[in-house]
Amino acid sequence: MAQKAENALTWGFTSEIETLDPYATAKRTSQLVIRNVVETLFYRDPASGQAKGLLAEGWKWADDKTLEIALRKNVTFHDGQAFDADDVVFTVGQVKRKEPPVSFADADYGYIDHAEKVDAYTVRLVLKAPTPSAVDRLTQTLYILPKGAYATLGPQGFAKAAVGTGPFKVESFEAGRKLVLARNAQYHAAAWGAPRLAKMTVVTIADPQTQVAELSRGRVDFLWNINPDQVSQLKGAAGVKAVSGGSTSVSFLSLDAAGRSGANPLQDKNVRMAIAAAVDRAAISEVLQGPGSVVIDAVCHPKQFGCPTDVKKVKRDLAAAKALMKASAYPNGFTLNIAAFTDSGPVAEAILGDLREIGIQGKVDFRETSAWIKDFFAGKLPASIVPWPSSGVYDVSALVPLFFMGQPGDYTKDPEVMEWFKQAGSIVDPAERTRLYKLGFSKIAEEAFVLPIMTAVTSYGYREDLDFVPPADGYPAMALSGWR
C-alpha cells in the first residue's frame, strides 16, 4: 500500500549488480536493469516485437554496409548535457576498444567497423559486411554513453553513478546489494511514452524461497525470471499474480569437443552421442521450465531467423547410449563435473542423474555468475550448462559468433561450421542465409558437438495492482509499468 501511494516499486533481483557501466559487466541480467538508465538507439516494442526508434528518430540503409541513423533532437543526459552524434561516435569507439576489452564485444559489435558523424544529429554505422539483423540487434545492444560525463567521471566513477538519457536516473547504488532509481523528470518525448513510476528500487535476493516470501509479504513488488516452483507457490498467494511470457533464451550443454580444457572424453564422438541419447530432455523441459518450453534439436531458438527445425533429432534411448559408451574409448565410464550458475543448477543435476545410468559419474560445479563467465570463456570448463538469451535478438547471428565461430565461447572449433556461419552472417539474401545456417546447425547436431536442451519460459511474480505486460522477448521494460 505504501509503495503504491508513493508510486514506487521494489524489484527483487536474483543476480548481483556489481557495476552500472553496461560495458564493464558480462551479466545480461545487470544490463536489463542498467537499460533503465542508459539507453540504446532502438527499442523493441513489447507487444509487437518490432524495432522502433528510441534515441534514433529514423534510419535507412545508405548501402548494404552503411546504416544511416537520424538521431532524436532535444534529448539531454541526466547531468543536463545535450545528446548528439558525438556521443554515438564516442560509444562505438568505446565498444571497439582493445583495452580493457568490452564483454561480448566480438559477438555483439564485431559486425560494426566504425561510426561516422554526418552532422550533429546524423550518424552512419559502417559495417564490416552486410548485416541484415543490425537494427534488431541494436534494440538490445549499444548503450549510448555521454562523451562529456564519461570523460569527467572516468570508468570507475561511471560504474558507481552512471549518467544516461534513460527514464530513470541513479539516486544511490550499493554494488551487489541495492540500486535506487528516480524518475527522470526531463525525459525526452520517447515513442513509447513517459515513465509512470516515481521511484524503482532493485534489491538482490538470490534465494528463490526468500523471493517468494518477500513478495507474499508485500516487501517486494516484482520478481523476474522465476522458476516453476515459485510460480506454483505464488498462484496461491493473496494479492499476487504469477504469469509466464515469451523468451528468446535457450539452454544447452556445452561439451569440450575441441579439447580446450585439456584432453578429455568429450573429444570422443561416441561419448558425446551417448550423452545425447541418455539425457531425458523432455522431462527436464517439462519439470524445470513448465508449459511453453519445448525441446530443441538445433542449438538456437525456433523463433529466431536462421534456426532450422529439421536437423537430426535424438530421442532418449538408454540401450543405444550404453552401446555407444561400450564402443567409445571409455567403456567403463568416467567422471564429468558440469558447471552451472544461478537457475541452471537443477538442469545440471538432472543431466548428471541420467548420465549415471550409463557409467558417467560427477557432480554439479556450481558457481556465482561472474566466476562461471570468467572460466567458461577462458576455455576451462569441460562441460557446462549455458542459458543464452541472445540479448532478445530474433536472429541466430546473436548466438553463433560467440559459440561456434572461434570466439571465447567456442568449444567446438569446427572449420566447416565456422565458415558456413561466417558466410551466413555477411550476406543479405534470406534464402542463402537460411541454407548456410542449416548446414552449420546440422553438422553440430550430427556430431553432437553440444547438447541442445530446451527453450526458456520467462515467468514473473508481482503485486496484482501493478499494470505489467509480459514482453515477447523476456526482457521487461519496467518504465512502461505502473500502479493501477
Disulfide bonds with the S-S distance in Angstrom:
Cys300-Cys307 2.07
